[in-house]
Amino acid sequence: MKNIDDLRNELITIFEQLKAKEISHADAKELNNSAGKIINSVKVELVYAGLCKVVPNITFLNTPKVKAEKINVERK
């Protein structure tokens, strides 16, 4: 998994497998827990960048969609 889009697709797959009873509840829970930890680590980076008043370059959030639609962010 290289970026947030990949993580989202993995979570969708886990959800579908859980609904189809192809994966145990315990395994789905652990995978979702790990995904939450990944997302929280990105949140920490975003908060830190905000406190330092810099625009972060977080590879995990850089997807083809984001790169194509770069937005100018004005910092105070």
C-alpha positions as CSV (number, residue, x, y, z in Angstrom):
1,M,0.0,0.0,0.0
2,K,1.6,3.2,-1.2
3,N,-1.0,5.9,-0.5
4,I,-4.3,6.8,1.0
5,D,-6.2,5.6,-2.1
6,D,-4.6,2.1,-1.7
7,L,-5.5,2.0,2.0
8,R,-9.1,3.0,1.1
9,N,-9.3,0.2,-1.5
10,E,-7.9,-2.3,1.0
11,L,-10.5,-1.3,3.6
12,I,-13.3,-1.7,1.0
13,T,-12.0,-5.2,0.2
14,I,-11.9,-6.1,3.9
15,F,-15.5,-4.9,4.3
16,E,-16.6,-6.9,1.3
17,Q,-14.8,-10.0,2.6
18,L,-16.3,-9.6,6.0
19,K,-19.8,-9.3,4.5
20,A,-19.2,-12.4,2.4
21,K,-17.9,-14.2,5.5
22,E,-14.5,-14.8,3.7
23,I,-12.6,-13.2,6.6
24,S,-13.1,-13.5,10.4
25,H,-14.4,-10.7,12.5
26,A,-11.1,-10.8,14.5
27,D,-9.0,-10.5,11.4
28,A,-11.1,-7.6,10.0
29,K,-10.9,-5.9,13.4
30,E,-7.1,-6.1,13.5
31,L,-6.7,-4.9,9.9
32,N,-9.0,-2.0,10.6
33,N,-7.1,-1.2,13.8
34,S,-3.8,-1.1,11.9
35,A,-5.4,1.2,9.3
36,G,-6.5,3.5,12.0
37,K,-3.0,3.7,13.4
38,I,-1.6,4.5,9.9
39,I,-4.2,7.3,9.6
40,N,-3.5,8.6,13.1
41,S,0.2,8.8,12.3
42,V,-0.6,11.0,9.2
43,K,-2.8,13.2,11.4
44,V,0.1,13.7,13.8
45,E,2.3,14.9,10.9
46,L,-0.5,17.3,9.7
47,V,-0.9,18.7,13.2
48,Y,2.9,19.2,13.6
49,A,3.1,20.9,10.2
50,G,0.3,23.2,11.2
51,L,2.0,24.1,14.5
52,C,5.2,24.8,12.5
53,K,3.2,26.8,9.9
54,V,4.6,24.8,7.0
55,V,2.9,22.9,4.2
56,P,3.8,19.2,4.7
57,N,4.8,16.9,2.0
58,I,3.4,13.6,3.1
59,T,4.0,10.9,0.5
60,F,1.2,8.8,1.8
61,L,-1.3,11.6,0.9
62,N,0.2,12.3,-2.5
63,T,-2.0,10.5,-5.0
64,P,-2.2,11.1,-8.7
65,K,-5.5,13.0,-8.1
66,V,-3.9,15.3,-5.6
67,K,-0.8,15.9,-7.7
68,A,-3.0,16.8,-10.7
69,E,-5.0,19.3,-8.6
70,K,-2.4,21.1,-6.6
71,I,-4.1,23.8,-4.6
72,N,-2.4,27.0,-3.4
73,V,-2.7,27.2,0.4
74,E,-2.1,30.5,2.0
75,R,-0.5,30.3,5.5
76,K,-0.9,33.0,8.1
